[in-house]
Amino acid sequence: MHLISYDISNDRLRLRAAKVLMEHGLYRIQMSVFMGSMRDSVLKRLEKELSKMAQSTEWGHTDSFLVLPLHEYSEENANIIGNFLHNWDELRGNLHTLVL
Amino acid sequence: MHLISYDISNDRLRLRAAKVLMEHGLYRIQMSVFMGSMRDSVLKRLEKELSKMAQSTEWGHTDSFLVLPLHEYSEENANIIGNFLHNWDELRGNLHTLVL
């Protein structure tokens, strides 16, 4: 399972980033935070795509992607306050099914 | 080490959340993503504070905090594309110093 978050100032590029992340099977859990499980090959392709975006002329000098592989420890000890666009248990359930 | 991210629609509440997170020793690494190392007692106090915020009238029905404890595995395998407001190695170094 991975968490990917971004800070992108350009509206068009930010929209494209969200689209690319969701096309690679990630769930949008907050406006700029995505989570999901990907096969290594898919992750590799995604990271290439994100790096390419960071080379574009629309990329701002303070823009960034954070790609964080999550350990089971994080999933089990997460604390969610308020409403997630996706239910955490559902998301975890889905991911565990995908992983099996 | 913890990652805390938020989705808060109200400007005033969002500013307050950022302030509270940084006052508890977290670094702002993206606009809505914070990271840092806290003693258990500090984390407990912070989580109480965030829960209180989620009870306020300014809290929106899609607003959320995600509090994610990070495993060393995540820190070691993070991929950062672009510029972080804080340098990752520096952040990790600081945190390791704090933890020791």
N, CA and C atoms of all chains as a GROMACS GRO file, in nm:
protein
  600
    1MET      N    1   0.084  -0.120   0.000
    1MET     CA    2   0.000   0.000   0.000
    1MET      C    3   0.088   0.126   0.000
    2HIS      N    4   0.047   0.224  -0.079
    2HIS     CA    5   0.123   0.348  -0.088
    2HIS      C    6   0.036   0.469  -0.055
    3LEU      N    7   0.100   0.569  -0.001
    3LEU     CA    8   0.036   0.700   0.010
    3LEU      C    9   0.111   0.793  -0.084
    4ILE      N   10   0.036   0.865  -0.165
    4ILE     CA   11   0.097   0.964  -0.254
    4ILE      C   12   0.026   1.097  -0.232
    5SER      N   13   0.104   1.200  -0.200
    5SER     CA   14   0.045   1.333  -0.184
    5SER      C   15   0.118   1.430  -0.275
    6TYR      N   16   0.051   1.540  -0.305
    6TYR     CA   17   0.117   1.639  -0.391
    6TYR      C   18   0.088   1.782  -0.347
    7ASP      N   19   0.175   1.868  -0.389
    7ASP     CA   20   0.159   2.012  -0.379
    7ASP      C   21   0.187   2.064  -0.519
    8ILE      N   22   0.085   2.104  -0.592
    8ILE     CA   23   0.104   2.151  -0.729
    8ILE      C   24   0.025   2.280  -0.746
    9SER      N   25   0.095   2.386  -0.781
    9SER     CA   26   0.030   2.517  -0.786
    9SER      C   27  -0.054   2.536  -0.912
   10ASN      N   28  -0.011   2.478  -1.023
   10ASN     CA   29  -0.084   2.496  -1.149
   10ASN      C   30  -0.210   2.410  -1.154
   11ASP      N   31  -0.325   2.474  -1.175
   11ASP     CA   32  -0.455   2.403  -1.170
   11ASP      C   33  -0.461   2.286  -1.269
   12ARG      N   34  -0.416   2.313  -1.392
   12ARG     CA   35  -0.428   2.212  -1.496
   12ARG      C   36  -0.339   2.090  -1.466
   13LEU      N   37  -0.218   2.119  -1.420
   13LEU     CA   38  -0.125   2.010  -1.388
   13LEU      C   39  -0.173   1.931  -1.266
   14ARG      N   40  -0.232   2.003  -1.171
   14ARG     CA   41  -0.282   1.936  -1.050
   14ARG      C   42  -0.398   1.842  -1.086
   15LEU      N   43  -0.486   1.888  -1.174
   15LEU     CA   44  -0.597   1.804  -1.220
   15LEU      C   45  -0.544   1.680  -1.291
   16ARG      N   46  -0.441   1.701  -1.374
   16ARG     CA   47  -0.384   1.590  -1.448
   16ARG      C   48  -0.319   1.489  -1.352
   17ALA      N   49  -0.252   1.541  -1.251
   17ALA     CA   50  -0.189   1.453  -1.152
   17ALA      C   51  -0.294   1.366  -1.082
   18ALA      N   52  -0.405   1.428  -1.041
   18ALA     CA   53  -0.512   1.353  -0.973
   18ALA      C   54  -0.564   1.243  -1.065
   19LYS      N   55  -0.582   1.277  -1.191
   19LYS     CA   56  -0.635   1.182  -1.289
   19LYS      C   57  -0.538   1.064  -1.306
   20VAL      N   58  -0.411   1.096  -1.322
   20VAL     CA   59  -0.309   0.992  -1.340
   20VAL      C   60  -0.304   0.898  -1.219
   21LEU      N   61  -0.310   0.957  -1.099
   21LEU     CA   62  -0.304   0.874  -0.978
   21LEU      C   63  -0.424   0.780  -0.970
   22MET      N   64  -0.541   0.831  -1.002
   22MET     CA   65  -0.662   0.747  -0.994
   22MET      C   66  -0.664   0.643  -1.105
   23GLU      N   67  -0.609   0.678  -1.220
   23GLU     CA   68  -0.600   0.581  -1.329
   23GLU      C   69  -0.506   0.465  -1.294
   24HIS      N   70  -0.416   0.490  -1.201
   24HIS     CA   71  -0.325   0.384  -1.158
   24HIS      C   72  -0.381   0.309  -1.037
   25GLY      N   73  -0.509   0.328  -1.008
   25GLY     CA   74  -0.576   0.247  -0.906
   25GLY      C   75  -0.574   0.306  -0.766
   26LEU      N   76  -0.527   0.430  -0.754
   26LEU     CA   77  -0.524   0.491  -0.621
   26LEU      C   78  -0.659   0.555  -0.588
   27TYR      N   79  -0.692   0.558  -0.460
   27TYR     CA   80  -0.814   0.622  -0.412
   27TYR      C   81  -0.780   0.760  -0.361
   28ARG      N   82  -0.867   0.855  -0.390
   28ARG     CA   83  -0.847   0.989  -0.338
   28ARG      C   84  -0.908   0.994  -0.199
   29ILE      N   85  -0.824   1.008  -0.098
   29ILE     CA   86  -0.879   1.007   0.038
   29ILE      C   87  -0.887   1.148   0.096
   30GLN      N   88  -0.806   1.239   0.045
   30GLN     CA   89  -0.822   1.381   0.075
   30GLN      C   90  -0.792   1.455  -0.055
   31MET      N   91  -0.812   1.585  -0.058
   31MET     CA   92  -0.795   1.658  -0.184
   31MET      C   93  -0.659   1.632  -0.249
   32SER      N   94  -0.555   1.628  -0.169
   32SER     CA   95  -0.422   1.612  -0.227
   32SER      C   96  -0.350   1.487  -0.175
   33VAL      N   97  -0.426   1.393  -0.120
   33VAL     CA   98  -0.368   1.270  -0.066
   33VAL      C   99  -0.439   1.149  -0.124
   34PHE      N  100  -0.362   1.057  -0.177
   34PHE     CA  101  -0.416   0.938  -0.242
   34PHE      C  102  -0.355   0.814  -0.179
   35MET      N  103  -0.431   0.704  -0.182
   35MET     CA  104  -0.381   0.581  -0.124
   35MET      C  105  -0.426   0.462  -0.208
   36GLY      N  106  -0.341   0.362  -0.211
   36GLY     CA  107  -0.381   0.243  -0.283
   36GLY      C  108  -0.267   0.144  -0.293
   37SER      N  109  -0.300   0.030  -0.347
   37SER     CA  110  -0.204  -0.078  -0.361
   37SER      C  111  -0.179  -0.101  -0.510
   38MET      N  112  -0.054  -0.108  -0.547
   38MET     CA  113  -0.018  -0.129  -0.688
   38MET      C  114   0.087  -0.237  -0.700
   39ARG      N  115   0.083  -0.307  -0.810
   39ARG     CA  116   0.193  -0.398  -0.839
   39ARG      C  117   0.318  -0.316  -0.866
   40ASP      N  118   0.435  -0.374  -0.842
   40ASP     CA  119   0.562  -0.303  -0.860
   40ASP      C  120   0.575  -0.241  -0.997
   41SER      N  121   0.532  -0.313  -1.099
   41SER     CA  122   0.545  -0.264  -1.236
   41SER      C  123   0.458  -0.140  -1.256
   42VAL      N  124   0.340  -0.141  -1.195
   42VAL     CA  125   0.249  -0.026  -1.208
   42VAL      C  126   0.307   0.095  -1.134
   43LEU      N  127   0.359   0.069  -1.015
   43LEU     CA  128   0.421   0.177  -0.937
   43LEU      C  129   0.536   0.241  -1.013
   44LYS      N  130   0.617   0.156  -1.074
   44LYS     CA  131   0.733   0.204  -1.148
   44LYS      C  132   0.689   0.295  -1.263
   45ARG      N  133   0.585   0.250  -1.335
   45ARG     CA  134   0.532   0.328  -1.446
   45ARG      C  135   0.476   0.462  -1.395
   46LEU      N  136   0.406   0.454  -1.282
   46LEU     CA  137   0.347   0.576  -1.224
   46LEU      C  138   0.456   0.675  -1.184
   47GLU      N  139   0.560   0.625  -1.120
   47GLU     CA  140   0.667   0.714  -1.074
   47GLU      C  141   0.737   0.781  -1.193
   48LYS      N  142   0.747   0.708  -1.302
   48LYS     CA  143   0.805   0.767  -1.424
   48LYS      C  144   0.717   0.881  -1.474
   49GLU      N  145   0.587   0.855  -1.472
   49GLU     CA  146   0.487   0.954  -1.517
   49GLU      C  147   0.494   1.080  -1.430
   50LEU      N  148   0.506   1.060  -1.297
   50LEU     CA  149   0.512   1.174  -1.206
   50LEU      C  150   0.642   1.254  -1.229
   51SER      N  151   0.751   1.183  -1.251
   51SER     CA  152   0.878   1.251  -1.277
   51SER      C  153   0.869   1.334  -1.405
   52LYS      N  154   0.800   1.279  -1.504
   52LYS     CA  155   0.782   1.351  -1.630
   52LYS      C  156   0.703   1.480  -1.607
   53MET      N  157   0.600   1.470  -1.524
   53MET     CA  158   0.519   1.587  -1.491
   53MET      C  159   0.605   1.696  -1.426
   54ALA      N  160   0.700   1.651  -1.342
   54ALA     CA  161   0.786   1.745  -1.271
   54ALA      C  162   0.887   1.813  -1.364
   55GLN      N  163   0.895   1.762  -1.488
   55GLN     CA  164   0.983   1.825  -1.588
   55GLN      C  165   0.907   1.925  -1.674
   56SER      N  166   0.776   1.927  -1.662
   56SER     CA  167   0.696   2.011  -1.752
   56SER      C  168   0.712   2.160  -1.716
   57THR      N  169   0.678   2.245  -1.809
   57THR     CA  170   0.694   2.389  -1.788
   57THR      C  171   0.595   2.442  -1.684
   58GLU      N  172   0.486   2.365  -1.661
   58GLU     CA  173   0.384   2.410  -1.564
   58GLU      C  174   0.424   2.378  -1.420
   59TRP      N  175   0.528   2.302  -1.404
   59TRP     CA  176   0.572   2.260  -1.271
   59TRP      C  177   0.635   2.377  -1.196
   60GLY      N  178   0.585   2.409  -1.077
   60GLY     CA  179   0.637   2.522  -0.999
   60GLY      C  180   0.758   2.482  -0.916
   61HIS      N  181   0.836   2.579  -0.875
   61HIS     CA  182   0.962   2.547  -0.807
   61HIS      C  183   0.939   2.499  -0.663
   62THR      N  184   0.817   2.516  -0.611
   62THR     CA  185   0.790   2.460  -0.478
   62THR      C  186   0.699   2.337  -0.486
   63ASP      N  187   0.669   2.293  -0.607
   63ASP     CA  188   0.581   2.177  -0.625
   63ASP      C  189   0.651   2.047  -0.586
   64SER      N  190   0.572   1.951  -0.542
   64SER     CA  191   0.632   1.821  -0.507
   64SER      C  192   0.529   1.708  -0.506
   65PHE      N  193   0.582   1.589  -0.526
   65PHE     CA  194   0.510   1.464  -0.500
   65PHE      C  195   0.582   1.393  -0.386
   66LEU      N  196   0.505   1.336  -0.296
   66LEU     CA  197   0.562   1.247  -0.195
   66LEU      C  198   0.503   1.108  -0.220
   67VAL      N  199   0.591   1.011  -0.244
   67VAL     CA  200   0.548   0.873  -0.266
   67VAL      C  201   0.599   0.790  -0.148
   68LEU      N  202   0.506   0.746  -0.064
   68LEU     CA  203   0.544   0.682   0.062
   68LEU      C  204   0.488   0.540   0.068
   69PRO      N  205   0.575   0.439   0.066
   69PRO     CA  206   0.525   0.302   0.085
   69PRO      C  207   0.484   0.286   0.231
   70LEU      N  208   0.368   0.230   0.255
   70LEU     CA  209   0.319   0.216   0.392
   70LEU      C  210   0.341   0.074   0.444
   71HIS      N  211   0.380   0.067   0.567
   71HIS     CA  212   0.396  -0.060   0.637
   71HIS      C  213   0.261  -0.094   0.700
   72GLU      N  214   0.238  -0.220   0.725
   72GLU     CA  215   0.112  -0.263   0.790
   72GLU      C  216   0.091  -0.187   0.921
   73TYR      N  217   0.202  -0.160   0.988
   73TYR     CA  218   0.198  -0.085   1.114
   73TYR      C  219   0.121   0.046   1.099
   74SER      N  220   0.143   0.115   0.987
   74SER     CA  221   0.075   0.243   0.965
   74SER      C  222  -0.074   0.222   0.946
   75GLU      N  223  -0.108   0.120   0.866
   75GLU     CA  224  -0.250   0.094   0.840
   75GLU      C  225  -0.324   0.059   0.967
   76GLU      N  226  -0.258  -0.020   1.050
   76GLU     CA  227  -0.324  -0.069   1.171
   76GLU      C  228  -0.338   0.037   1.278
   77ASN      N  229  -0.250   0.136   1.273
   77ASN     CA  230  -0.250   0.237   1.379
   77ASN      C  231  -0.294   0.375   1.331
   78ALA      N  232  -0.351   0.380   1.213
   78ALA     CA  233  -0.398   0.508   1.161
   78ALA      C  234  -0.513   0.560   1.247
   79ASN      N  235  -0.516   0.690   1.262
   79ASN     CA  236  -0.627   0.754   1.331
   79ASN      C  237  -0.692   0.852   1.235
   80ILE      N  238  -0.819   0.828   1.207
   80ILE     CA  239  -0.890   0.916   1.114
   80ILE      C  240  -0.994   0.995   1.191
   81ILE      N  241  -0.984   1.126   1.179
   81ILE     CA  242  -1.079   1.214   1.246
   81ILE      C  243  -1.163   1.280   1.138
   82GLY      N  244  -1.293   1.265   1.146
   82GLY     CA  245  -1.380   1.324   1.045
   82GLY      C  246  -1.411   1.224   0.936
   83ASN      N  247  -1.449   1.277   0.821
   83ASN     CA  248  -1.496   1.190   0.713
   83ASN      C  249  -1.395   1.174   0.602
   84PHE      N  250  -1.367   1.050   0.570
   84PHE     CA  251  -1.283   1.021   0.455
   84PHE      C  252  -1.372   1.004   0.335
   85LEU      N  253  -1.326   1.044   0.218
   85LEU     CA  254  -1.404   1.023   0.097
   85LEU      C  255  -1.424   0.874   0.077
   86HIS      N  256  -1.325   0.797   0.120
   86HIS     CA  257  -1.341   0.652   0.121
   86HIS      C  258  -1.329   0.604   0.265
   87ASN      N  259  -1.416   0.516   0.299
   87ASN     CA  260  -1.412   0.457   0.431
   87ASN      C  261  -1.283   0.378   0.448
   88TRP      N  262  -1.213   0.406   0.557
   88TRP     CA  263  -1.082   0.346   0.578
   88TRP      C  264  -1.089   0.192   0.582
   89ASP      N  265  -1.187   0.138   0.655
   89ASP     CA  266  -1.197  -0.008   0.666
   89ASP      C  267  -1.226  -0.071   0.530
   90GLU      N  268  -1.312  -0.003   0.456
   90GLU     CA  269  -1.346  -0.050   0.322
   90GLU      C  270  -1.220  -0.050   0.234
   91LEU      N  271  -1.149   0.062   0.241
   91LEU     CA  272  -1.026   0.077   0.162
   91LEU      C  273  -0.926  -0.033   0.199
   92ARG      N  274  -0.908  -0.055   0.330
   92ARG     CA  275  -0.815  -0.158   0.374
   92ARG      C  276  -0.862  -0.296   0.328
   93GLY      N  277  -0.994  -0.319   0.338
   93GLY     CA  278  -1.051  -0.446   0.296
   93GLY      C  279  -1.026  -0.470   0.149
   94ASN      N  280  -1.056  -0.368   0.069
   94ASN     CA  281  -1.035  -0.378  -0.075
   94ASN      C  282  -0.890  -0.411  -0.106
   95LEU      N  283  -0.803  -0.340  -0.036
   95LEU     CA  284  -0.662  -0.356  -0.066
   95LEU      C  285  -0.615  -0.495  -0.027
   96HIS      N  286  -0.663  -0.542   0.086
   96HIS     CA  287  -0.621  -0.676   0.128
   96HIS      C  288  -0.669  -0.780   0.029
   97THR      N  289  -0.788  -0.758  -0.025
   97THR     CA  290  -0.840  -0.851  -0.126
   97THR      C  291  -0.753  -0.846  -0.250
   98LEU      N  292  -0.717  -0.725  -0.289
   98LEU     CA  293  -0.634  -0.709  -0.407
   98LEU      C  294  -0.497  -0.774  -0.389
   99VAL      N  295  -0.446  -0.762  -0.267
   99VAL     CA  296  -0.311  -0.810  -0.239
   99VAL      C  297  -0.308  -0.963  -0.239
  100LEU      N  298  -0.417  -1.024  -0.193
  100LEU     CA  299  -0.418  -1.171  -0.179
  100LEU      C  300  -0.414  -1.243  -0.313
  101MET      N  301   0.784   0.863   1.419
  101MET     CA  302   0.755   0.968   1.320
  101MET      C  303   0.612   0.954   1.271
  102HIS      N  304   0.544   1.065   1.257
  102HIS     CA  305   0.405   1.065   1.212
  102HIS      C  306   0.387   1.153   1.089
  103LEU      N  307   0.293   1.112   1.008
  103LEU     CA  308   0.245   1.199   0.901
  103LEU      C  309   0.103   1.240   0.938
  104ILE      N  310   0.076   1.368   0.930
  104ILE     CA  311  -0.061   1.415   0.953
  104ILE      C  312  -0.102   1.503   0.835
  105SER      N  313  -0.213   1.467   0.773
  105SER     CA  314  -0.263   1.549   0.662
  105SER      C  315  -0.406   1.589   0.693
  106TYR      N  316  -0.450   1.696   0.628
  106TYR     CA  317  -0.590   1.738   0.651
  106TYR      C  318  -0.657   1.785   0.523
  107ASP      N  319  -0.785   1.783   0.529
  107ASP     CA  320  -0.874   1.842   0.429
  107ASP      C  321  -0.972   1.926   0.508
  108ILE      N  322  -0.956   2.056   0.506
  108ILE     CA  323  -1.044   2.143   0.584
  108ILE      C  324  -1.087   2.258   0.494
  109SER      N  325  -1.217   2.271   0.478
  109SER     CA  326  -1.269   2.370   0.381
  109SER      C  327  -1.267   2.512   0.436
  110ASN      N  328  -1.290   2.527   0.565
  110ASN     CA  329  -1.295   2.661   0.624
  110ASN      C  330  -1.154   2.719   0.642
  111ASP      N  331  -1.132   2.838   0.584
  111ASP     CA  332  -0.997   2.898   0.584
  111ASP      C  333  -0.942   2.920   0.725
  112ARG      N  334  -1.028   2.973   0.812
  112ARG     CA  335  -0.983   3.007   0.946
  112ARG      C  336  -0.945   2.881   1.025
  113LEU      N  337  -1.029   2.778   1.010
  113LEU     CA  338  -1.003   2.652   1.082
  113LEU      C  339  -0.878   2.583   1.026
  114ARG      N  340  -0.860   2.593   0.893
  114ARG     CA  341  -0.743   2.531   0.830
  114ARG      C  342  -0.614   2.597   0.879
  115LEU      N  343  -0.617   2.729   0.887
  115LEU     CA  344  -0.501   2.803   0.938
  115LEU      C  345  -0.471   2.763   1.082
  116ARG      N  346  -0.578   2.749   1.160
  116ARG     CA  347  -0.561   2.711   1.301
  116ARG      C  348  -0.502   2.571   1.311
  117ALA      N  349  -0.549   2.481   1.226
  117ALA     CA  350  -0.497   2.344   1.226
  117ALA      C  351  -0.347   2.343   1.196
  118ALA      N  352  -0.307   2.419   1.094
  118ALA     CA  353  -0.165   2.425   1.056
  118ALA      C  354  -0.082   2.476   1.175
  119LYS      N  355  -0.134   2.579   1.240
  119LYS     CA  356  -0.064   2.639   1.354
  119LYS      C  357  -0.048   2.538   1.468
  120VAL      N  358  -0.158   2.469   1.498
  120VAL     CA  359  -0.156   2.370   1.607
  120VAL      C  360  -0.056   2.258   1.577
  121LEU      N  361  -0.055   2.211   1.451
  121LEU     CA  362   0.037   2.102   1.415
  121LEU      C  363   0.182   2.146   1.430
  122MET      N  364   0.211   2.268   1.384
  122MET     CA  365   0.350   2.314   1.392
  122MET      C  366   0.390   2.344   1.536
  123GLU      N  367   0.294   2.390   1.616
  123GLU     CA  368   0.323   2.414   1.758
  123GLU      C  369   0.355   2.283   1.831
  124HIS      N  370   0.309   2.172   1.776
  124HIS     CA  371   0.339   2.042   1.838
  124HIS      C  372   0.464   1.979   1.777
  125GLY      N  373   0.542   2.061   1.705
  125GLY     CA  374   0.672   2.015   1.658
  125GLY      C  375   0.673   1.950   1.521
  126LEU      N  376   0.559   1.956   1.451
  126LEU     CA  377   0.556   1.896   1.317
  126LEU      C  378   0.608   1.994   1.212
  127TYR      N  379   0.668   1.942   1.108
  127TYR     CA  380   0.716   2.022   0.996
  127TYR      C  381   0.613   2.019   0.885
  128ARG      N  382   0.593   2.134   0.821
  128ARG     CA  383   0.501   2.139   0.708
  128ARG      C  384   0.580   2.099   0.584
  129ILE      N  385   0.549   1.983   0.527
  129ILE     CA  386   0.626   1.939   0.412
  129ILE      C  387   0.550   1.963   0.281
  130GLN      N  388   0.419   1.971   0.289
  130GLN     CA  389   0.339   2.018   0.175
  130GLN      C  390   0.228   2.104   0.235
  131MET      N  391   0.148   2.167   0.153
  131MET     CA  392   0.048   2.261   0.206
  131MET      C  393  -0.042   2.195   0.311
  132SER      N  394  -0.082   2.070   0.288
  132SER     CA  395  -0.174   2.006   0.381
  132SER      C  396  -0.117   1.877   0.441
  133VAL      N  397   0.016   1.862   0.432
  133VAL     CA  398   0.081   1.743   0.486
  133VAL      C  399   0.195   1.783   0.580
  134PHE      N  400   0.194   1.726   0.700
  134PHE     CA  401   0.291   1.759   0.803
  134PHE      C  402   0.358   1.631   0.851
  135MET      N  403   0.482   1.645   0.896
  135MET     CA  404   0.553   1.529   0.943
  135MET      C  405   0.641   1.566   1.062
  136GLY      N  406   0.656   1.471   1.152
  136GLY     CA  407   0.743   1.498   1.264
  136GLY      C  408   0.735   1.388   1.367
  137SER      N  409   0.820   1.402   1.465
  137SER     CA  410   0.829   1.302   1.570
  137SER      C  411   0.784   1.366   1.701
  138MET      N  412   0.698   1.297   1.770
  138MET     CA  413   0.645   1.350   1.897
  138MET      C  414   0.650   1.242   2.004
  139ARG      N  415   0.668   1.287   2.127
  139ARG     CA  416   0.652   1.193   2.238
  139ARG      C  417   0.506   1.152   2.246
  140ASP      N  418   0.478   1.034   2.301
  140ASP     CA  419   0.342   0.982   2.309
  140ASP      C  420   0.247   1.080   2.377
  141SER      N  421   0.296   1.143   2.481
  141SER     CA  422   0.210   1.235   2.557
  141SER      C  423   0.172   1.355   2.470
  142VAL      N  424   0.267   1.402   2.389
  142VAL     CA  425   0.242   1.516   2.301
  142VAL      C  426   0.143   1.477   2.192
  143LEU      N  427   0.163   1.357   2.135
  143LEU     CA  428   0.072   1.307   2.032
  143LEU      C  429  -0.070   1.296   2.085
  144LYS      N  430  -0.082   1.245   2.205
  144LYS     CA  431  -0.213   1.228   2.268
  144LYS      C  432  -0.284   1.362   2.282
  145ARG      N  433  -0.208   1.461   2.328
  145ARG     CA  434  -0.262   1.596   2.348
  145ARG      C  435  -0.305   1.653   2.212
  146LEU      N  436  -0.219   1.631   2.112
  146LEU     CA  437  -0.248   1.683   1.977
  146LEU      C  438  -0.376   1.619   1.922
  147GLU      N  439  -0.387   1.488   1.937
  147GLU     CA  440  -0.506   1.420   1.883
  147GLU      C  441  -0.634   1.468   1.950
  148LYS      N  442  -0.623   1.498   2.079
  148LYS     CA  443  -0.738   1.555   2.151
  148LYS      C  444  -0.776   1.690   2.091
  149GLU      N  445  -0.674   1.769   2.063
  149GLU     CA  446  -0.693   1.904   2.006
  149GLU      C  447  -0.760   1.895   1.868
  150LEU      N  448  -0.712   1.798   1.788
  150LEU     CA  449  -0.769   1.782   1.652
  150LEU      C  450  -0.914   1.735   1.661
  151SER      N  451  -0.943   1.645   1.754
  151SER     CA  452  -1.080   1.597   1.772
  151SER      C  453  -1.171   1.712   1.813
  152LYS      N  454  -1.118   1.800   1.896
  152LYS     CA  455  -1.196   1.916   1.940
  152LYS      C  456  -1.229   2.005   1.821
  153MET      N  457  -1.130   2.023   1.734
  153MET     CA  458  -1.150   2.104   1.613
  153MET      C  459  -1.262   2.045   1.527
  154ALA      N  460  -1.265   1.911   1.522
  154ALA     CA  461  -1.364   1.842   1.439
  154ALA      C  462  -1.505   1.855   1.498
  155GLN      N  463  -1.514   1.906   1.621
  155GLN     CA  464  -1.645   1.928   1.684
  155GLN      C  465  -1.693   2.071   1.663
  156SER      N  466  -1.606   2.156   1.611
  156SER     CA  467  -1.642   2.298   1.601
  156SER      C  468  -1.744   2.320   1.490
  157THR      N  469  -1.812   2.433   1.497
  157THR     CA  470  -1.917   2.463   1.398
  157THR      C  471  -1.857   2.489   1.260
  158GLU      N  472  -1.728   2.523   1.256
  158GLU     CA  473  -1.666   2.552   1.126
  158GLU      C  474  -1.624   2.425   1.051
  159TRP      N  475  -1.632   2.313   1.118
  159TRP     CA  476  -1.588   2.186   1.060
  159TRP      C  477  -1.688   2.141   0.953
  160GLY      N  478  -1.640   2.114   0.833
  160GLY     CA  479  -1.728   2.073   0.724
  160GLY      C  480  -1.753   1.923   0.724
  161HIS      N  481  -1.860   1.880   0.659
  161HIS     CA  482  -1.897   1.738   0.666
  161HIS      C  483  -1.805   1.649   0.583
  162THR      N  484  -1.722   1.709   0.498
  162THR     CA  485  -1.624   1.626   0.425
  162THR      C  486  -1.482   1.649   0.477
  163ASP      N  487  -1.469   1.728   0.584
  163ASP     CA  488  -1.336   1.757   0.640
  163ASP      C  489  -1.278   1.635   0.713
  164SER      N  490  -1.147   1.628   0.714
  164SER     CA  491  -1.084   1.516   0.784
  164SER      C  492  -0.938   1.544   0.822
  165PHE      N  493  -0.895   1.475   0.925
  165PHE     CA  494  -0.754   1.463   0.959
  165PHE      C  495  -0.714   1.317   0.940
  166LEU      N  496  -0.597   1.295   0.886
  166LEU     CA  497  -0.540   1.160   0.883
  166LEU      C  498  -0.413   1.163   0.967
  167VAL      N  499  -0.408   1.081   1.071
  167VAL     CA  500  -0.290   1.072   1.157
  167VAL      C  501  -0.229   0.934   1.137
  168LEU      N  502  -0.112   0.932   1.073
  168LEU     CA  503  -0.053   0.805   1.031
  168LEU      C  504   0.085   0.787   1.094
  169PRO      N  505   0.099   0.689   1.184
  169PRO     CA  506   0.233   0.661   1.237
  169PRO      C  507   0.316   0.595   1.127
  170LEU      N  508   0.438   0.642   1.109
  170LEU     CA  509   0.521   0.588   1.001
  170LEU      C  510   0.623   0.488   1.056
  171HIS      N  511   0.640   0.383   0.984
  171HIS     CA  512   0.740   0.282   1.014
  171HIS      C  513   0.869   0.325   0.946
  172GLU      N  514   0.983   0.279   0.999
  172GLU     CA  515   1.112   0.311   0.938
  172GLU      C  516   1.113   0.276   0.790
  173TYR      N  517   1.044   0.169   0.756
  173TYR     CA  518   1.033   0.123   0.618
  173TYR      C  519   0.986   0.235   0.525
  174SER      N  520   0.889   0.313   0.572
  174SER     CA  521   0.836   0.422   0.491
  174SER      C  522   0.940   0.532   0.470
  175GLU      N  523   1.010   0.564   0.580
  175GLU     CA  524   1.110   0.670   0.571
  175GLU      C  525   1.222   0.633   0.476
  176GLU      N  526   1.261   0.505   0.485
  176GLU     CA  527   1.376   0.459   0.405
  176GLU      C  528   1.342   0.444   0.257
  177ASN      N  529   1.216   0.422   0.228
  177ASN     CA  530   1.177   0.396   0.090
  177ASN      C  531   1.094   0.507   0.027
  178ALA      N  532   1.090   0.621   0.094
  178ALA     CA  533   1.014   0.734   0.039
  178ALA      C  534   1.078   0.782  -0.090
  179ASN      N  535   0.994   0.824  -0.180
  179ASN     CA  536   1.041   0.884  -0.304
  179ASN      C  537   0.985   1.026  -0.312
  180ILE      N  538   1.074   1.122  -0.316
  180ILE     CA  539   1.030   1.262  -0.323
  180ILE      C  540   1.064   1.318  -0.459
  181ILE      N  541   0.964   1.366  -0.528
  181ILE     CA  542   0.984   1.426  -0.660
  181ILE      C  543   0.957   1.575  -0.645
  182GLY      N  544   1.054   1.657  -0.682
  182GLY     CA  545   1.036   1.801  -0.670
  182GLY      C  546   1.092   1.851  -0.540
  183ASN      N  547   1.044   1.966  -0.498
  183ASN     CA  548   1.102   2.032  -0.382
  183ASN      C  549   1.014   2.022  -0.261
  184PHE      N  550   1.071   1.976  -0.154
  184PHE     CA  551   1.002   1.976  -0.027
  184PHE      C  552   1.034   2.105   0.045
  185LEU      N  553   0.938   2.158   0.119
  185LEU     CA  554   0.964   2.279   0.197
  185LEU      C  555   1.076   2.249   0.296
  186HIS      N  556   1.080   2.126   0.341
  186HIS     CA  557   1.193   2.083   0.423
  186HIS      C  558   1.264   1.971   0.350
  187ASN      N  559   1.392   1.978   0.351
  187ASN     CA  560   1.472   1.872   0.291
  187ASN      C  561   1.451   1.742   0.368
  188TRP      N  562   1.421   1.638   0.293
  188TRP     CA  563   1.387   1.509   0.355
  188TRP      C  564   1.499   1.456   0.444
  189ASP      N  565   1.622   1.460   0.394
  189ASP     CA  566   1.735   1.405   0.471
  189ASP      C  567   1.755   1.484   0.599
  190GLU      N  568   1.739   1.616   0.585
  190GLU     CA  569   1.754   1.702   0.701
  190GLU      C  570   1.645   1.668   0.803
  191LEU      N  571   1.522   1.654   0.752
  191LEU     CA  572   1.408   1.621   0.838
  191LEU      C  573   1.433   1.489   0.909
  192ARG      N  574   1.477   1.389   0.833
  192ARG     CA  575   1.504   1.259   0.892
  192ARG      C  576   1.616   1.270   0.996
  193GLY      N  577   1.718   1.347   0.961
  193GLY     CA  578   1.831   1.366   1.052
  193GLY      C  579   1.786   1.428   1.183
  194ASN      N  580   1.708   1.535   1.170
  194ASN     CA  581   1.655   1.603   1.288
  194ASN      C  582   1.576   1.508   1.374
  195LEU      N  583   1.492   1.431   1.305
  195LEU     CA  584   1.402   1.342   1.379
  195LEU      C  585   1.481   1.233   1.449
  196HIS      N  586   1.583   1.182   1.380
  196HIS     CA  587   1.662   1.078   1.444
  196HIS      C  588   1.734   1.133   1.566
  197THR      N  589   1.776   1.257   1.554
  197THR     CA  590   1.841   1.320   1.669
  197THR      C  591   1.742   1.335   1.784
  198LEU      N  592   1.621   1.378   1.749
  198LEU     CA  593   1.518   1.398   1.851
  198LEU      C  594   1.482   1.266   1.919
  199VAL      N  595   1.481   1.160   1.837
  199VAL     CA  596   1.437   1.031   1.888
  199VAL      C  597   1.541   0.972   1.982
  200LEU      N  598   1.670   0.998   1.953
  200LEU     CA  599   1.777   0.936   2.032
  200LEU      C  600   1.782   0.986   2.177
   0.00000   0.00000   0.00000
